[in-house]
Amino acid sequence: MRTRQAFDGQLDELHESLFRIGTMVEAALGAAIEALQNHNDELALQVIKSDESINQAVNDLHDYIIHLIATQQPAARDLRRVSVALNLLPELERMGDHAATICKLQRRMAARPAYVPVEGLPEELRSVITEMSRRTFEILHAGLEALRARDRTFAERVVVMDDAIDHLYSQMFSATIHLVQHQPDLADEAVHLLTLTHNLERIGDRVTNVAEQIVYLTTGELVELNY
């Protein structure tokens, strides 16, 4: 009995560790958005450096999971929790990468002599970037809270939230083409920002993958939400 209780405690700690990595990713995304909006180079550098910490935390938890499998030989009901954690680790790691890439692109743009910060861009571009940033942070935060609470109903909301981000990215694509055609002097900024917002769009997709794993964790059902 005590062995079972100890293993249950290890599984609970595994879940909490996964959530802690998620909060690291959330902090990185929030800082990346702030660095972009305020063209804060020091903050951008911090996000880039924090990606190393996220990667290390992911690697450490991965090793811990492998150790649990090897030493505890989890039964079917436990194996689901373990497999979900293994599936979510690369999703979190890639989201951290996306946040760091946003900052790398921001620094690359800011290094150009003719750099135009976000507030100096045409309103159409500026509003889309601002709204995409807000919605991406919102979907990530909601996904992490759903993971912590093991709330399978999040799957019903995540598709709508991700569709809104995808729609904004389509607007960004159209706005970029228009800007390149009519203000070619801003072409480099527009292309960089399109690549940057693509990273926001990908975070939304990966949160959808998180929602799929929450459904599997709570019901054992495999669902396809990201299509």
C-alpha positions as CSV (number, residue, x, y, z in Angstrom):
1,M,0.0,0.0,0.0
2,R,2.8,2.4,0.9
3,T,4.5,1.6,-2.4
4,R,1.3,2.4,-4.3
5,Q,0.9,5.7,-2.3
6,A,4.5,6.6,-3.0
7,F,4.0,6.0,-6.7
8,D,0.8,8.0,-6.8
9,G,2.8,10.8,-5.2
10,Q,5.5,10.5,-7.9
11,L,2.8,10.7,-10.6
12,D,1.3,13.8,-8.9
13,E,4.7,15.4,-8.8
14,L,5.2,14.5,-12.5
15,H,2.0,16.4,-13.3
16,E,3.0,19.4,-11.2
17,S,6.5,19.4,-12.8
18,L,4.9,19.5,-16.2
19,F,2.7,22.4,-15.2
20,R,5.8,24.3,-13.9
21,I,7.5,23.9,-17.2
22,G,4.3,25.3,-18.8
23,T,4.5,28.4,-16.6
24,M,8.1,28.9,-17.7
25,V,6.9,28.9,-21.3
26,E,4.0,31.2,-20.5
27,A,6.4,33.7,-18.8
28,A,8.7,33.5,-21.9
29,L,5.9,34.2,-24.3
30,G,4.6,37.1,-22.1
31,A,8.1,38.6,-22.1
32,A,8.6,38.1,-25.8
33,I,5.4,39.9,-26.5
34,E,6.4,42.8,-24.2
35,A,9.9,42.9,-25.9
36,L,8.2,43.1,-29.3
37,Q,5.7,45.8,-28.4
38,N,8.2,48.0,-26.5
39,H,11.3,47.0,-28.7
40,N,13.1,46.1,-25.4
41,D,16.4,44.4,-26.5
42,E,17.4,43.5,-22.9
43,L,14.1,41.7,-22.3
44,A,14.4,39.9,-25.7
45,L,17.8,38.6,-24.7
46,Q,16.4,37.3,-21.4
47,V,13.8,35.3,-23.3
48,I,16.4,33.9,-25.6
49,K,18.5,32.8,-22.6
50,S,15.5,31.4,-20.7
51,D,14.9,29.0,-23.6
52,E,18.0,27.1,-22.3
53,S,16.4,26.7,-18.9
54,I,13.2,25.5,-20.5
55,N,15.1,22.9,-22.6
56,Q,17.0,21.7,-19.5
57,A,13.8,21.4,-17.5
58,V,12.2,19.4,-20.3
59,N,15.3,17.1,-20.5
60,D,15.4,16.6,-16.8
61,L,11.7,15.7,-16.6
62,H,12.0,13.4,-19.6
63,D,14.8,11.5,-17.8
64,Y,12.7,11.3,-14.6
65,I,9.8,9.8,-16.6
66,I,12.1,7.2,-18.2
67,H,13.3,6.4,-14.7
68,L,9.7,5.9,-13.5
69,I,8.9,3.6,-16.3
70,A,12.0,1.5,-15.7
71,T,11.7,1.3,-12.0
72,Q,7.9,1.3,-11.4
73,Q,6.6,-0.5,-14.5
74,P,3.3,1.4,-14.4
75,A,0.1,-0.4,-15.1
76,A,-2.3,0.7,-17.9
77,R,-4.1,3.4,-15.9
78,D,-0.8,4.9,-14.8
79,L,0.8,4.5,-18.2
80,R,-1.7,6.9,-19.7
81,R,-0.6,9.7,-17.3
82,V,3.1,8.9,-18.1
83,S,2.6,8.8,-21.9
84,V,0.7,12.1,-21.8
85,A,3.6,13.7,-20.0
86,L,6.0,12.3,-22.6
87,N,3.8,13.6,-25.4
88,L,3.5,17.1,-23.9
89,L,7.1,17.7,-23.2
90,P,8.1,18.3,-26.9
91,E,5.0,20.6,-27.3
92,L,6.2,22.7,-24.4
93,E,9.8,22.7,-25.6
94,R,8.7,23.9,-29.0
95,M,6.5,26.6,-27.6
96,G,9.5,27.9,-25.7
97,D,11.5,27.8,-29.0
98,H,8.7,29.9,-30.7
99,A,8.9,32.5,-28.0
100,A,12.7,32.7,-28.3
101,T,12.4,32.9,-32.1
102,I,10.1,35.9,-31.8
103,C,12.8,37.6,-29.8
104,K,15.5,36.7,-32.2
105,L,13.5,38.1,-35.1
106,Q,12.8,41.2,-33.1
107,R,16.5,41.8,-32.4
108,R,17.3,41.1,-36.1
109,M,14.8,43.8,-37.2
110,A,15.9,46.3,-34.6
111,A,19.5,45.9,-35.8
112,R,18.6,47.3,-39.2
113,P,19.4,51.0,-39.8
114,A,15.9,51.6,-41.2
115,Y,14.2,49.8,-38.4
116,V,10.5,50.7,-37.8
117,P,9.1,49.6,-34.4
118,V,5.6,48.2,-34.1
119,E,4.1,51.5,-33.1
120,G,5.4,53.0,-36.3
121,L,3.8,50.5,-38.6
122,P,0.5,51.0,-40.5
123,E,-2.5,50.6,-38.3
124,E,-3.7,47.4,-40.1
125,L,-0.4,45.6,-39.3
126,R,-0.1,47.0,-35.8
127,S,-3.6,46.0,-34.8
128,V,-3.3,42.5,-36.1
129,I,0.1,41.9,-34.3
130,T,-1.4,43.3,-31.1
131,E,-4.5,41.1,-31.3
132,M,-2.6,38.0,-32.3
133,S,-0.2,38.5,-29.4
134,R,-3.1,38.9,-26.9
135,R,-5.0,35.9,-28.2
136,T,-2.0,33.6,-28.3
137,F,-1.1,34.4,-24.7
138,E,-4.7,33.9,-23.8
139,I,-4.9,30.4,-25.4
140,L,-1.7,29.3,-23.8
141,H,-2.8,30.5,-20.3
142,A,-6.1,28.7,-20.7
143,G,-4.5,25.6,-21.9
144,L,-2.1,25.4,-19.0
145,E,-5.0,26.0,-16.5
146,A,-6.9,23.2,-18.2
147,L,-3.9,20.9,-17.9
148,R,-3.5,21.7,-14.2
149,A,-7.2,21.1,-13.6
150,R,-7.4,18.2,-16.1
151,D,-10.4,20.0,-17.6
152,R,-11.4,18.1,-20.7
153,T,-14.1,20.8,-21.6
154,F,-11.2,23.0,-22.7
155,A,-11.2,20.9,-26.0
156,E,-14.6,22.5,-26.8
157,R,-13.1,26.0,-26.5
158,V,-9.7,25.6,-27.9
159,V,-10.8,25.1,-31.5
160,V,-12.7,28.4,-31.5
161,M,-9.7,30.2,-29.9
162,D,-7.2,28.7,-32.3
163,D,-9.5,29.5,-35.3
164,A,-9.5,33.2,-34.3
165,I,-5.7,33.2,-34.2
166,D,-5.5,31.5,-37.6
167,H,-7.9,34.1,-39.0
168,L,-5.7,36.9,-37.7
169,Y,-2.7,35.3,-39.3
170,S,-4.5,35.2,-42.6
171,Q,-5.2,38.9,-42.2
172,M,-1.5,39.4,-41.4
173,F,-0.6,37.6,-44.6
174,S,-2.9,39.8,-46.7
175,A,-1.7,43.0,-44.9
176,T,1.9,42.0,-45.6
177,I,1.3,41.6,-49.4
178,H,-0.5,45.0,-49.5
179,L,2.3,46.7,-47.6
180,V,5.0,45.2,-49.9
181,Q,3.1,46.4,-52.9
182,H,2.4,49.9,-51.7
183,Q,5.2,50.7,-49.3
184,P,8.2,48.7,-50.5
185,D,10.5,50.6,-48.2
186,L,8.8,48.6,-45.3
187,A,9.0,45.2,-47.2
188,D,11.8,43.8,-44.9
189,E,9.9,44.7,-41.7
190,A,6.7,43.2,-43.1
191,V,8.3,39.9,-44.1
192,H,10.1,39.6,-40.7
193,L,6.8,40.4,-38.9
194,L,4.9,37.8,-41.0
195,T,7.5,35.2,-39.9
196,L,7.2,36.4,-36.3
197,T,3.5,36.1,-36.2
198,H,3.8,32.6,-37.8
199,N,5.5,31.6,-34.5
200,L,2.4,33.0,-32.6
201,E,0.1,30.9,-34.9
202,R,2.2,27.8,-34.2
203,I,1.9,28.2,-30.5
204,G,-1.9,28.2,-30.9
205,D,-1.7,24.9,-32.8
206,R,0.5,23.4,-30.1
207,V,-2.0,24.4,-27.4
208,T,-4.6,22.5,-29.4
209,N,-2.3,19.5,-29.2
210,V,-2.2,20.0,-25.4
211,A,-6.0,19.9,-25.4
212,E,-6.0,16.6,-27.3
213,Q,-3.7,15.2,-24.6
214,I,-6.0,16.5,-21.8
215,V,-8.9,14.6,-23.4
216,Y,-6.8,11.5,-23.6
217,L,-5.6,11.8,-20.1
218,T,-9.1,12.2,-18.7
219,T,-11.1,9.9,-20.9
220,G,-8.7,7.6,-22.7
221,E,-10.2,8.9,-26.0
222,L,-8.0,9.9,-28.9
223,V,-9.4,13.0,-30.6
224,E,-8.2,15.2,-33.5
225,L,-8.7,18.9,-32.9
226,N,-5.9,20.4,-35.0
227,Y,-7.1,20.0,-38.6
